[in-house]
């Protein structure tokens, strides 16, 4: 598994479909075949609503 951080600037010019529900600097994890690791990514996406507002905390959790 590898951790990546979402960078909206890197996606400029790409099609907007499917929509990406990531916020700036939000980490996400892909497996060796570059498929999303859904349970872990769902937990990472929930961190801001659980009171973890720092992108550094999100990255550390990943």
PyMOL commands that set and color helices and strands:
alter all, ss='L'
color gray80, all
select helices_A, chain A and resi 8-11+38-46+48-50+55-61
alter helices_A, ss='H'
color red, helices_A
select strands_A, chain A and resi 2-5+27-30
alter strands_A, ss='S'
color yellow, strands_A
deselect
rebuild
show_as cartoon
